[in-house]
């Protein structure tokens, strides 16, 4: 199992702390067995081509859906700035 290290630098005066996390060089990227569906909070039982992940508050999981469902009637998509 790879070793993951972290450094936390606490300032001597008031201010934010800096946290650095280091993974062993590229080992996680080389692991072809890593899969989103293996995560405990992801339900991909009905995974279809083009599906998106939507959060389901009732059980705290992300579910794959081809249609986005909302109970509020409002959907806002913000893809950010690139």
N, CA, C and O atoms as a Maestro MAE file, in Angstrom:
{
 s_m_m2io_version
 :::
 2.0.0
}

f_m_ct {
 s_m_title
 :::
 protein
 m_atom[328] {
  # First column is atom index #
  i_m_mmod_type
  r_m_x_coord
  r_m_y_coord
  r_m_z_coord
  i_m_residue_number
  s_m_chain_name
  s_m_pdb_residue_name
  s_m_pdb_atom_name
  i_m_atomic_number
  :::
  1 25 0.842 -1.175 0.000 1 A "UNK " " N  " 7
  2 3 0.000 0.000 0.000 1 A "UNK " " CA " 6
  3 2 0.884 1.235 0.000 1 A "UNK " " C  " 6
  4 15 1.827 1.312 0.788 1 A "UNK " " O  " 8
  5 25 0.599 2.218 -0.878 2 A "UNK " " N  " 7
  6 3 1.433 3.412 -0.953 2 A "UNK " " CA " 6
  7 2 1.291 4.278 0.291 2 A "UNK " " C  " 6
  8 15 0.251 4.283 0.950 2 A "UNK " " O  " 8
  9 25 2.344 5.001 0.595 3 A "UNK " " N  " 7
  10 3 2.344 5.899 1.731 3 A "UNK " " CA " 6
  11 2 1.932 7.290 1.271 3 A "UNK " " C  " 6
  12 15 2.473 7.819 0.300 3 A "UNK " " O  " 8
  13 25 0.979 7.874 1.969 4 A "UNK " " N  " 7
  14 3 0.528 9.233 1.684 4 A "UNK " " CA " 6
  15 2 0.997 10.104 2.835 4 A "UNK " " C  " 6
  16 15 0.763 9.780 3.999 4 A "UNK " " O  " 8
  17 25 1.655 11.201 2.518 5 A "UNK " " N  " 7
  18 3 2.167 12.078 3.558 5 A "UNK " " CA " 6
  19 2 1.512 13.444 3.464 5 A "UNK " " C  " 6
  20 15 1.070 13.862 2.394 5 A "UNK " " O  " 8
  21 25 1.454 14.132 4.586 6 A "UNK " " N  " 7
  22 3 0.897 15.484 4.624 6 A "UNK " " CA " 6
  23 2 1.747 16.345 5.540 6 A "UNK " " C  " 6
  24 15 2.250 15.871 6.558 6 A "UNK " " O  " 8
  25 25 1.906 17.609 5.179 7 A "UNK " " N  " 7
  26 3 2.608 18.579 6.009 7 A "UNK " " CA " 6
  27 2 1.631 19.682 6.363 7 A "UNK " " C  " 6
  28 15 0.930 20.196 5.492 7 A "UNK " " O  " 8
  29 25 1.580 20.045 7.621 8 A "UNK " " N  " 7
  30 3 0.730 21.149 8.053 8 A "UNK " " CA " 6
  31 2 1.634 22.182 8.693 8 A "UNK " " C  " 6
  32 15 2.318 21.902 9.676 8 A "UNK " " O  " 8
  33 25 1.632 23.382 8.127 9 A "UNK " " N  " 7
  34 3 2.444 24.473 8.644 9 A "UNK " " CA " 6
  35 2 1.534 25.463 9.356 9 A "UNK " " C  " 6
  36 15 0.749 26.155 8.708 9 A "UNK " " O  " 8
  37 25 1.628 25.538 10.669 10 A "UNK " " N  " 7
  38 3 0.826 26.487 11.431 10 A "UNK " " CA " 6
  39 2 1.593 27.801 11.519 10 A "UNK " " C  " 6
  40 15 2.776 27.803 11.859 10 A "UNK " " O  " 8
  41 25 0.939 28.909 11.220 11 A "UNK " " N  " 7
  42 3 1.629 30.202 11.270 11 A "UNK " " CA " 6
  43 2 1.880 30.636 12.716 11 A "UNK " " C  " 6
  44 15 1.181 30.207 13.633 11 A "UNK " " O  " 8
  45 25 2.884 31.489 12.905 12 A "UNK " " N  " 7
  46 3 3.156 32.015 14.239 12 A "UNK " " CA " 6
  47 2 2.278 33.224 14.528 12 A "UNK " " C  " 6
  48 15 2.081 33.579 15.690 12 A "UNK " " O  " 8
  49 25 1.744 33.867 13.479 13 A "UNK " " N  " 7
  50 3 0.809 34.973 13.660 13 A "UNK " " CA " 6
  51 2 -0.546 34.524 13.124 13 A "UNK " " C  " 6
  52 15 -0.659 33.451 12.532 13 A "UNK " " O  " 8
  53 25 -1.558 35.334 13.329 14 A "UNK " " N  " 7
  54 3 -2.891 34.938 12.860 14 A "UNK " " CA " 6
  55 2 -2.896 34.850 11.337 14 A "UNK " " C  " 6
  56 15 -2.326 35.704 10.658 14 A "UNK " " O  " 8
  57 25 -3.535 33.825 10.811 15 A "UNK " " N  " 7
  58 3 -3.578 33.609 9.370 15 A "UNK " " CA " 6
  59 2 -3.922 32.167 9.076 15 A "UNK " " C  " 6
  60 15 -3.962 31.336 9.984 15 A "UNK " " O  " 8
  61 25 -4.169 31.864 7.819 16 A "UNK " " N  " 7
  62 3 -4.574 30.499 7.468 16 A "UNK " " CA " 6
  63 2 -3.422 29.514 7.581 16 A "UNK " " C  " 6
  64 15 -2.251 29.879 7.476 16 A "UNK " " O  " 8
  65 25 -3.784 28.262 7.799 17 A "UNK " " N  " 7
  66 3 -2.794 27.202 7.805 17 A "UNK " " CA " 6
  67 2 -2.618 26.688 6.386 17 A "UNK " " C  " 6
  68 15 -3.553 26.724 5.585 17 A "UNK " " O  " 8
  69 25 -1.440 26.218 6.080 18 A "UNK " " N  " 7
  70 3 -1.156 25.654 4.767 18 A "UNK " " CA " 6
  71 2 -1.037 24.151 4.916 18 A "UNK " " C  " 6
  72 15 -0.276 23.659 5.748 18 A "UNK " " O  " 8
  73 25 -1.804 23.414 4.094 19 A "UNK " " N  " 7
  74 3 -1.769 21.957 4.134 19 A "UNK " " CA " 6
  75 2 -1.306 21.450 2.779 19 A "UNK " " C  " 6
  76 15 -1.842 21.858 1.749 19 A "UNK " " O  " 8
  77 25 -0.320 20.569 2.769 20 A "UNK " " N  " 7
  78 3 0.174 19.957 1.543 20 A "UNK " " CA " 6
  79 2 0.049 18.451 1.673 20 A "UNK " " C  " 6
  80 15 0.459 17.873 2.680 20 A "UNK " " O  " 8
  81 25 -0.519 17.812 0.654 21 A "UNK " " N  " 7
  82 3 -0.643 16.353 0.646 21 A "UNK " " CA " 6
  83 2 0.115 15.833 -0.563 21 A "UNK " " C  " 6
  84 15 -0.036 16.351 -1.669 21 A "UNK " " O  " 8
  85 25 0.924 14.814 -0.353 22 A "UNK " " N  " 7
  86 3 1.737 14.257 -1.414 22 A "UNK " " CA " 6
  87 2 1.403 12.786 -1.608 22 A "UNK " " C  " 6
  88 15 1.392 12.015 -0.648 22 A "UNK " " O  " 8
  89 25 1.133 12.400 -2.842 23 A "UNK " " N  " 7
  90 3 0.942 10.996 -3.186 23 A "UNK " " CA " 6
  91 2 2.245 10.461 -3.761 23 A "UNK " " C  " 6
  92 15 3.008 11.208 -4.375 23 A "UNK " " O  " 8
  93 25 2.499 9.196 -3.569 24 A "UNK " " N  " 7
  94 3 3.688 8.623 -4.208 24 A "UNK " " CA " 6
  95 2 3.622 8.843 -5.723 24 A "UNK " " C  " 6
  96 15 2.538 8.795 -6.305 24 A "UNK " " O  " 8
  97 25 4.721 9.072 -6.337 25 A "UNK " " N  " 7
  98 3 4.787 9.502 -7.734 25 A "UNK " " CA " 6
  99 2 3.965 8.653 -8.698 25 A "UNK " " C  " 6
  100 15 4.393 7.576 -9.112 25 A "UNK " " O  " 8
  101 25 2.802 9.141 -9.042 26 A "UNK " " N  " 7
  102 3 1.987 8.562 -10.087 26 A "UNK " " CA " 6
  103 2 1.415 7.186 -9.825 26 A "UNK " " C  " 6
  104 15 0.819 6.608 -10.734 26 A "UNK " " O  " 8
  105 25 1.561 6.631 -8.643 27 A "UNK " " N  " 7
  106 3 1.071 5.275 -8.395 27 A "UNK " " CA " 6
  107 2 -0.445 5.191 -8.520 27 A "UNK " " C  " 6
  108 15 -0.963 4.207 -9.049 27 A "UNK " " O  " 8
  109 25 -1.170 6.205 -8.041 28 A "UNK " " N  " 7
  110 3 -2.628 6.167 -8.116 28 A "UNK " " CA " 6
  111 2 -3.091 6.234 -9.565 28 A "UNK " " C  " 6
  112 15 -4.089 5.610 -9.925 28 A "UNK " " O  " 8
  113 25 -2.374 6.986 -10.401 29 A "UNK " " N  " 7
  114 3 -2.761 7.115 -11.798 29 A "UNK " " CA " 6
  115 2 -2.517 5.825 -12.579 29 A "UNK " " C  " 6
  116 15 -3.189 5.563 -13.576 29 A "UNK " " O  " 8
  117 25 -1.580 5.041 -12.138 30 A "UNK " " N  " 7
  118 3 -1.241 3.816 -12.841 30 A "UNK " " CA " 6
  119 2 -2.127 2.639 -12.436 30 A "UNK " " C  " 6
  120 15 -2.044 1.573 -13.046 30 A "UNK " " O  " 8
  121 25 -2.968 2.812 -11.424 31 A "UNK " " N  " 7
  122 3 -3.801 1.726 -10.930 31 A "UNK " " CA " 6
  123 2 -5.061 1.623 -11.777 31 A "UNK " " C  " 6
  124 15 -5.997 2.399 -11.585 31 A "UNK " " O  " 8
  125 25 -5.100 0.684 -12.705 32 A "UNK " " N  " 7
  126 3 -6.241 0.550 -13.614 32 A "UNK " " CA " 6
  127 2 -7.455 -0.052 -12.933 32 A "UNK " " C  " 6
  128 15 -8.525 -0.110 -13.539 32 A "UNK " " O  " 8
  129 25 -7.323 -0.505 -11.686 33 A "UNK " " N  " 7
  130 3 -8.473 -1.075 -10.980 33 A "UNK " " CA " 6
  131 2 -9.299 -0.014 -10.263 33 A "UNK " " C  " 6
  132 15 -10.362 -0.324 -9.726 33 A "UNK " " O  " 8
  133 25 -8.826 1.248 -10.245 34 A "UNK " " N  " 7
  134 3 -9.608 2.312 -9.638 34 A "UNK " " CA " 6
  135 2 -10.854 2.552 -10.468 34 A "UNK " " C  " 6
  136 15 -10.776 2.662 -11.691 34 A "UNK " " O  " 8
  137 25 -12.003 2.635 -9.814 35 A "UNK " " N  " 7
  138 3 -13.261 2.794 -10.526 35 A "UNK " " CA " 6
  139 2 -14.232 3.611 -9.692 35 A "UNK " " C  " 6
  140 15 -14.346 3.393 -8.486 35 A "UNK " " O  " 8
  141 25 -14.930 4.545 -10.313 36 A "UNK " " N  " 7
  142 3 -15.911 5.379 -9.630 36 A "UNK " " CA " 6
  143 2 -16.998 4.534 -8.987 36 A "UNK " " C  " 6
  144 15 -17.468 4.857 -7.896 36 A "UNK " " O  " 8
  145 25 -17.400 3.463 -9.644 37 A "UNK " " N  " 7
  146 3 -18.489 2.627 -9.128 37 A "UNK " " CA " 6
  147 2 -18.109 1.876 -7.857 37 A "UNK " " C  " 6
  148 15 -18.984 1.331 -7.185 37 A "UNK " " O  " 8
  149 25 -16.828 1.836 -7.515 38 A "UNK " " N  " 7
  150 3 -16.392 1.158 -6.297 38 A "UNK " " CA " 6
  151 2 -16.522 2.030 -5.051 38 A "UNK " " C  " 6
  152 15 -16.371 1.534 -3.935 38 A "UNK " " O  " 8
  153 25 -16.799 3.318 -5.226 39 A "UNK " " N  " 7
  154 3 -16.951 4.215 -4.083 39 A "UNK " " CA " 6
  155 2 -18.254 3.919 -3.352 39 A "UNK " " C  " 6
  156 15 -19.270 3.630 -3.985 39 A "UNK " " O  " 8
  157 25 -18.232 3.989 -2.043 40 A "UNK " " N  " 7
  158 3 -19.395 3.653 -1.228 40 A "UNK " " CA " 6
  159 2 -20.565 4.597 -1.381 40 A "UNK " " C  " 6
  160 15 -21.705 4.203 -1.136 40 A "UNK " " O  " 8
  161 25 -20.312 5.852 -1.785 41 A "UNK " " N  " 7
  162 3 -21.407 6.810 -1.906 41 A "UNK " " CA " 6
  163 2 -21.831 7.033 -3.357 41 A "UNK " " C  " 6
  164 15 -22.407 8.073 -3.677 41 A "UNK " " O  " 8
  165 25 -21.552 6.071 -4.237 42 A "UNK " " N  " 7
  166 3 -21.931 6.163 -5.642 42 A "UNK " " CA " 6
  167 2 -22.758 4.935 -6.009 42 A "UNK " " C  " 6
  168 15 -22.332 3.802 -5.786 42 A "UNK " " O  " 8
  169 25 -23.946 5.167 -6.574 43 A "UNK " " N  " 7
  170 3 -24.828 4.082 -7.015 43 A "UNK " " CA " 6
  171 2 -24.936 4.149 -8.536 43 A "UNK " " C  " 6
  172 15 -25.590 5.041 -9.076 43 A "UNK " " O  " 8
  173 25 -24.303 3.221 -9.216 44 A "UNK " " N  " 7
  174 3 -24.344 3.182 -10.679 44 A "UNK " " CA " 6
  175 2 -25.037 1.904 -11.155 44 A "UNK " " C  " 6
  176 15 -24.650 1.310 -12.161 44 A "UNK " " O  " 8
  177 25 -26.057 1.498 -10.421 45 A "UNK " " N  " 7
  178 3 -26.804 0.293 -10.770 45 A "UNK " " CA " 6
  179 2 -27.370 0.381 -12.179 45 A "UNK " " C  " 6
  180 15 -27.319 -0.592 -12.931 45 A "UNK " " O  " 8
  181 25 -27.910 1.539 -12.541 46 A "UNK " " N  " 7
  182 3 -28.509 1.734 -13.870 46 A "UNK " " CA " 6
  183 2 -27.619 2.620 -14.738 46 A "UNK " " C  " 6
  184 15 -28.080 3.640 -15.252 46 A "UNK " " O  " 8
  185 25 -26.372 2.251 -14.906 47 A "UNK " " N  " 7
  186 3 -25.422 3.049 -15.674 47 A "UNK " " CA " 6
  187 2 -25.652 2.854 -17.168 47 A "UNK " " C  " 6
  188 15 -25.562 1.739 -17.682 47 A "UNK " " O  " 8
  189 25 -25.951 3.957 -17.858 48 A "UNK " " N  " 7
  190 3 -26.170 3.939 -19.304 48 A "UNK " " CA " 6
  191 2 -25.268 4.958 -19.976 48 A "UNK " " C  " 6
  192 15 -24.770 5.874 -19.322 48 A "UNK " " O  " 8
  193 25 -25.058 4.809 -21.258 49 A "UNK " " N  " 7
  194 3 -24.243 5.726 -22.043 49 A "UNK " " CA " 6
  195 2 -24.779 7.145 -21.912 49 A "UNK " " C  " 6
  196 15 -25.975 7.370 -22.098 49 A "UNK " " O  " 8
  197 25 -23.923 8.099 -21.599 50 A "UNK " " N  " 7
  198 3 -24.310 9.504 -21.488 50 A "UNK " " CA " 6
  199 2 -24.848 9.888 -20.123 50 A "UNK " " C  " 6
  200 15 -25.309 11.016 -19.951 50 A "UNK " " O  " 8
  201 25 -24.806 8.992 -19.143 51 A "UNK " " N  " 7
  202 3 -25.368 9.269 -17.820 51 A "UNK " " CA " 6
  203 2 -24.555 10.334 -17.081 51 A "UNK " " C  " 6
  204 15 -23.362 10.510 -17.325 51 A "UNK " " O  " 8
  205 25 -25.233 11.037 -16.175 52 A "UNK " " N  " 7
  206 3 -24.629 12.032 -15.300 52 A "UNK " " CA " 6
  207 2 -24.808 11.566 -13.867 52 A "UNK " " C  " 6
  208 15 -25.640 10.699 -13.599 52 A "UNK " " O  " 8
  209 25 -24.039 12.130 -12.940 53 A "UNK " " N  " 7
  210 3 -24.221 11.820 -11.529 53 A "UNK " " CA " 6
  211 2 -25.061 12.905 -10.884 53 A "UNK " " C  " 6
  212 15 -24.818 14.094 -11.090 53 A "UNK " " O  " 8
  213 25 -26.059 12.492 -10.097 54 A "UNK " " N  " 7
  214 3 -26.919 13.416 -9.368 54 A "UNK " " CA " 6
  215 2 -26.946 12.968 -7.913 54 A "UNK " " C  " 6
  216 15 -27.028 11.773 -7.627 54 A "UNK " " O  " 8
  217 25 -26.878 13.933 -6.989 55 A "UNK " " N  " 7
  218 3 -26.881 13.608 -5.561 55 A "UNK " " CA " 6
  219 2 -28.295 13.281 -5.094 55 A "UNK " " C  " 6
  220 15 -29.242 14.000 -5.413 55 A "UNK " " O  " 8
  221 25 -28.436 12.189 -4.333 56 A "UNK " " N  " 7
  222 3 -29.724 11.778 -3.775 56 A "UNK " " CA " 6
  223 2 -29.609 11.910 -2.261 56 A "UNK " " C  " 6
  224 15 -28.934 11.117 -1.604 56 A "UNK " " O  " 8
  225 25 -30.287 12.937 -1.714 57 A "UNK " " N  " 7
  226 3 -30.178 13.249 -0.289 57 A "UNK " " CA " 6
  227 2 -30.771 12.165 0.601 57 A "UNK " " C  " 6
  228 15 -30.338 12.020 1.745 57 A "UNK " " O  " 8
  229 25 -31.739 11.405 0.123 58 A "UNK " " N  " 7
  230 3 -32.403 10.407 0.966 58 A "UNK " " CA " 6
  231 2 -31.438 9.367 1.525 58 A "UNK " " C  " 6
  232 15 -31.632 8.899 2.647 58 A "UNK " " O  " 8
  233 25 -30.413 8.996 0.779 59 A "UNK " " N  " 7
  234 3 -29.430 8.040 1.286 59 A "UNK " " CA " 6
  235 2 -27.995 8.563 1.185 59 A "UNK " " C  " 6
  236 15 -27.047 7.837 1.484 59 A "UNK " " O  " 8
  237 25 -27.833 9.826 0.762 60 A "UNK " " N  " 7
  238 3 -26.506 10.433 0.706 60 A "UNK " " CA " 6
  239 2 -25.598 9.845 -0.350 60 A "UNK " " C  " 6
  240 15 -24.382 9.782 -0.165 60 A "UNK " " O  " 8
  241 25 -26.183 9.409 -1.467 61 A "UNK " " N  " 7
  242 3 -25.377 8.813 -2.536 61 A "UNK " " CA " 6
  243 2 -25.512 9.620 -3.827 61 A "UNK " " C  " 6
  244 15 -26.490 10.337 -4.038 61 A "UNK " " O  " 8
  245 25 -24.503 9.480 -4.676 62 A "UNK " " N  " 7
  246 3 -24.567 10.011 -6.026 62 A "UNK " " CA " 6
  247 2 -25.074 8.891 -6.924 62 A "UNK " " C  " 6
  248 15 -24.563 7.772 -6.869 62 A "UNK " " O  " 8
  249 25 -26.071 9.182 -7.747 63 A "UNK " " N  " 7
  250 3 -26.675 8.163 -8.604 63 A "UNK " " CA " 6
  251 2 -26.511 8.537 -10.068 63 A "UNK " " C  " 6
  252 15 -26.557 9.714 -10.428 63 A "UNK " " O  " 8
  253 25 -26.321 7.525 -10.908 64 A "UNK " " N  " 7
  254 3 -26.217 7.781 -12.342 64 A "UNK " " CA " 6
  255 2 -27.619 7.925 -12.912 64 A "UNK " " C  " 6
  256 15 -28.504 7.115 -12.637 64 A "UNK " " O  " 8
  257 25 -27.804 8.963 -13.707 65 A "UNK " " N  " 7
  258 3 -29.111 9.223 -14.316 65 A "UNK " " CA " 6
  259 2 -28.908 9.729 -15.743 65 A "UNK " " C  " 6
  260 15 -27.929 10.409 -16.049 65 A "UNK " " O  " 8
  261 25 -29.851 9.381 -16.593 66 A "UNK " " N  " 7
  262 3 -29.858 9.949 -17.937 66 A "UNK " " CA " 6
  263 2 -30.834 11.123 -18.026 66 A "UNK " " C  " 6
  264 15 -30.794 11.896 -18.984 66 A "UNK " " O  " 8
  265 25 -31.699 11.255 -17.038 67 A "UNK " " N  " 7
  266 3 -32.584 12.416 -16.924 67 A "UNK " " CA " 6
  267 2 -32.360 13.021 -15.550 67 A "UNK " " C  " 6
  268 15 -32.375 12.308 -14.547 67 A "UNK " " O  " 8
  269 25 -32.155 14.330 -15.496 68 A "UNK " " N  " 7
  270 3 -31.927 14.989 -14.219 68 A "UNK " " CA " 6
  271 2 -33.282 15.281 -13.585 68 A "UNK " " C  " 6
  272 15 -34.153 15.889 -14.206 68 A "UNK " " O  " 8
  273 25 -33.444 14.841 -12.341 69 A "UNK " " N  " 7
  274 3 -34.703 14.974 -11.626 69 A "UNK " " CA " 6
  275 2 -34.514 15.951 -10.469 69 A "UNK " " C  " 6
  276 15 -33.500 15.901 -9.772 69 A "UNK " " O  " 8
  277 25 -35.492 16.844 -10.262 70 A "UNK " " N  " 7
  278 3 -35.442 17.769 -9.144 70 A "UNK " " CA " 6
  279 2 -36.828 17.891 -8.525 70 A "UNK " " C  " 6
  280 15 -37.835 17.835 -9.232 70 A "UNK " " O  " 8
  281 25 -36.881 18.054 -7.229 71 A "UNK " " N  " 7
  282 3 -38.165 18.248 -6.552 71 A "UNK " " CA " 6
  283 2 -38.489 19.730 -6.405 71 A "UNK " " C  " 6
  284 15 -39.624 20.078 -6.080 71 A "UNK " " O  " 8
  285 25 -37.521 20.607 -6.635 72 A "UNK " " N  " 7
  286 3 -37.761 22.044 -6.479 72 A "UNK " " CA " 6
  287 2 -38.237 22.690 -7.771 72 A "UNK " " C  " 6
  288 15 -38.807 23.781 -7.742 72 A "UNK " " O  " 8
  289 25 -38.012 22.037 -8.900 73 A "UNK " " N  " 7
  290 3 -38.399 22.623 -10.176 73 A "UNK " " CA " 6
  291 2 -37.338 23.534 -10.761 73 A "UNK " " C  " 6
  292 15 -37.516 24.061 -11.859 73 A "UNK " " O  " 8
  293 25 -36.234 23.732 -10.046 74 A "UNK " " N  " 7
  294 3 -35.178 24.620 -10.518 74 A "UNK " " CA " 6
  295 2 -33.886 23.839 -10.708 74 A "UNK " " C  " 6
  296 15 -33.463 23.092 -9.826 74 A "UNK " " O  " 8
  297 25 -33.273 24.017 -11.854 75 A "UNK " " N  " 7
  298 3 -31.952 23.436 -12.106 75 A "UNK " " CA " 6
  299 2 -31.043 24.538 -12.611 75 A "UNK " " C  " 6
  300 15 -31.397 25.264 -13.540 75 A "UNK " " O  " 8
  301 25 -29.886 24.664 -12.009 76 A "UNK " " N  " 7
  302 3 -28.896 25.631 -12.462 76 A "UNK " " CA " 6
  303 2 -27.604 24.881 -12.714 76 A "UNK " " C  " 6
  304 15 -27.074 24.228 -11.816 76 A "UNK " " O  " 8
  305 25 -27.095 24.973 -13.937 77 A "UNK " " N  " 7
  306 3 -25.820 24.353 -14.275 77 A "UNK " " CA " 6
  307 2 -24.792 25.456 -14.464 77 A "UNK " " C  " 6
  308 15 -25.011 26.392 -15.233 77 A "UNK " " O  " 8
  309 25 -23.677 25.346 -13.767 78 A "UNK " " N  " 7
  310 3 -22.590 26.294 -13.911 78 A "UNK " " CA " 6
  311 2 -21.330 25.497 -14.120 78 A "UNK " " C  " 6
  312 15 -20.807 24.896 -13.181 78 A "UNK " " O  " 8
  313 25 -20.836 25.485 -15.342 79 A "UNK " " N  " 7
  314 3 -19.643 24.712 -15.659 79 A "UNK " " CA " 6
  315 2 -18.364 25.422 -15.301 79 A "UNK " " C  " 6
  316 15 -17.283 24.872 -15.509 79 A "UNK " " O  " 8
  317 25 -18.447 26.636 -14.766 80 A "UNK " " N  " 7
  318 3 -17.247 27.367 -14.387 80 A "UNK " " CA " 6
  319 2 -16.653 28.138 -15.539 80 A "UNK " " C  " 6
  320 15 -17.228 28.190 -16.626 80 A "UNK " " O  " 8
  321 25 -15.521 28.729 -15.308 81 A "UNK " " N  " 7
  322 3 -14.811 29.527 -16.313 81 A "UNK " " CA " 6
  323 2 -13.568 28.775 -16.754 81 A "UNK " " C  " 6
  324 15 -12.833 28.236 -15.927 81 A "UNK " " O  " 8
  325 25 -13.337 28.741 -18.050 82 A "UNK " " N  " 7
  326 3 -12.180 28.040 -18.592 82 A "UNK " " CA " 6
  327 2 -11.363 28.949 -19.460 82 A "UNK " " C  " 6
  328 15 -10.342 28.529 -20.006 82 A "UNK " " O  " 8
  :::
 }
 m_bond[327] {
  # First column is bond index #
  i_m_from
  i_m_to
  i_m_order
  :::
  1 1 2 1
  2 2 3 1
  3 3 4 2
  4 3 5 1
  5 5 6 1
  6 6 7 1
  7 7 8 2
  8 7 9 1
  9 9 10 1
  10 10 11 1
  11 11 12 2
  12 11 13 1
  13 13 14 1
  14 14 15 1
  15 15 16 2
  16 15 17 1
  17 17 18 1
  18 18 19 1
  19 19 20 2
  20 19 21 1
  21 21 22 1
  22 22 23 1
  23 23 24 2
  24 23 25 1
  25 25 26 1
  26 26 27 1
  27 27 28 2
  28 27 29 1
  29 29 30 1
  30 30 31 1
  31 31 32 2
  32 31 33 1
  33 33 34 1
  34 34 35 1
  35 35 36 2
  36 35 37 1
  37 37 38 1
  38 38 39 1
  39 39 40 2
  40 39 41 1
  41 41 42 1
  42 42 43 1
  43 43 44 2
  44 43 45 1
  45 45 46 1
  46 46 47 1
  47 47 48 2
  48 47 49 1
  49 49 50 1
  50 50 51 1
  51 51 52 2
  52 51 53 1
  53 53 54 1
  54 54 55 1
  55 55 56 2
  56 55 57 1
  57 57 58 1
  58 58 59 1
  59 59 60 2
  60 59 61 1
  61 61 62 1
  62 62 63 1
  63 63 64 2
  64 63 65 1
  65 65 66 1
  66 66 67 1
  67 67 68 2
  68 67 69 1
  69 69 70 1
  70 70 71 1
  71 71 72 2
  72 71 73 1
  73 73 74 1
  74 74 75 1
  75 75 76 2
  76 75 77 1
  77 77 78 1
  78 78 79 1
  79 79 80 2
  80 79 81 1
  81 81 82 1
  82 82 83 1
  83 83 84 2
  84 83 85 1
  85 85 86 1
  86 86 87 1
  87 87 88 2
  88 87 89 1
  89 89 90 1
  90 90 91 1
  91 91 92 2
  92 91 93 1
  93 93 94 1
  94 94 95 1
  95 95 96 2
  96 95 97 1
  97 97 98 1
  98 98 99 1
  99 99 100 2
  100 99 101 1
  101 101 102 1
  102 102 103 1
  103 103 104 2
  104 103 105 1
  105 105 106 1
  106 106 107 1
  107 107 108 2
  108 107 109 1
  109 109 110 1
  110 110 111 1
  111 111 112 2
  112 111 113 1
  113 113 114 1
  114 114 115 1
  115 115 116 2
  116 115 117 1
  117 117 118 1
  118 118 119 1
  119 119 120 2
  120 119 121 1
  121 121 122 1
  122 122 123 1
  123 123 124 2
  124 123 125 1
  125 125 126 1
  126 126 127 1
  127 127 128 2
  128 127 129 1
  129 129 130 1
  130 130 131 1
  131 131 132 2
  132 131 133 1
  133 133 134 1
  134 134 135 1
  135 135 136 2
  136 135 137 1
  137 137 138 1
  138 138 139 1
  139 139 140 2
  140 139 141 1
  141 141 142 1
  142 142 143 1
  143 143 144 2
  144 143 145 1
  145 145 146 1
  146 146 147 1
  147 147 148 2
  148 147 149 1
  149 149 150 1
  150 150 151 1
  151 151 152 2
  152 151 153 1
  153 153 154 1
  154 154 155 1
  155 155 156 2
  156 155 157 1
  157 157 158 1
  158 158 159 1
  159 159 160 2
  160 159 161 1
  161 161 162 1
  162 162 163 1
  163 163 164 2
  164 163 165 1
  165 165 166 1
  166 166 167 1
  167 167 168 2
  168 167 169 1
  169 169 170 1
  170 170 171 1
  171 171 172 2
  172 171 173 1
  173 173 174 1
  174 174 175 1
  175 175 176 2
  176 175 177 1
  177 177 178 1
  178 178 179 1
  179 179 180 2
  180 179 181 1
  181 181 182 1
  182 182 183 1
  183 183 184 2
  184 183 185 1
  185 185 186 1
  186 186 187 1
  187 187 188 2
  188 187 189 1
  189 189 190 1
  190 190 191 1
  191 191 192 2
  192 191 193 1
  193 193 194 1
  194 194 195 1
  195 195 196 2
  196 195 197 1
  197 197 198 1
  198 198 199 1
  199 199 200 2
  200 199 201 1
  201 201 202 1
  202 202 203 1
  203 203 204 2
  204 203 205 1
  205 205 206 1
  206 206 207 1
  207 207 208 2
  208 207 209 1
  209 209 210 1
  210 210 211 1
  211 211 212 2
  212 211 213 1
  213 213 214 1
  214 214 215 1
  215 215 216 2
  216 215 217 1
  217 217 218 1
  218 218 219 1
  219 219 220 2
  220 219 221 1
  221 221 222 1
  222 222 223 1
  223 223 224 2
  224 223 225 1
  225 225 226 1
  226 226 227 1
  227 227 228 2
  228 227 229 1
  229 229 230 1
  230 230 231 1
  231 231 232 2
  232 231 233 1
  233 233 234 1
  234 234 235 1
  235 235 236 2
  236 235 237 1
  237 237 238 1
  238 238 239 1
  239 239 240 2
  240 239 241 1
  241 241 242 1
  242 242 243 1
  243 243 244 2
  244 243 245 1
  245 245 246 1
  246 246 247 1
  247 247 248 2
  248 247 249 1
  249 249 250 1
  250 250 251 1
  251 251 252 2
  252 251 253 1
  253 253 254 1
  254 254 255 1
  255 255 256 2
  256 255 257 1
  257 257 258 1
  258 258 259 1
  259 259 260 2
  260 259 261 1
  261 261 262 1
  262 262 263 1
  263 263 264 2
  264 263 265 1
  265 265 266 1
  266 266 267 1
  267 267 268 2
  268 267 269 1
  269 269 270 1
  270 270 271 1
  271 271 272 2
  272 271 273 1
  273 273 274 1
  274 274 275 1
  275 275 276 2
  276 275 277 1
  277 277 278 1
  278 278 279 1
  279 279 280 2
  280 279 281 1
  281 281 282 1
  282 282 283 1
  283 283 284 2
  284 283 285 1
  285 285 286 1
  286 286 287 1
  287 287 288 2
  288 287 289 1
  289 289 290 1
  290 290 291 1
  291 291 292 2
  292 291 293 1
  293 293 294 1
  294 294 295 1
  295 295 296 2
  296 295 297 1
  297 297 298 1
  298 298 299 1
  299 299 300 2
  300 299 301 1
  301 301 302 1
  302 302 303 1
  303 303 304 2
  304 303 305 1
  305 305 306 1
  306 306 307 1
  307 307 308 2
  308 307 309 1
  309 309 310 1
  310 310 311 1
  311 311 312 2
  312 311 313 1
  313 313 314 1
  314 314 315 1
  315 315 316 2
  316 315 317 1
  317 317 318 1
  318 318 319 1
  319 319 320 2
  320 319 321 1
  321 321 322 1
  322 322 323 1
  323 323 324 2
  324 323 325 1
  325 325 326 1
  326 326 327 1
  327 327 328 2
  :::
 }
}
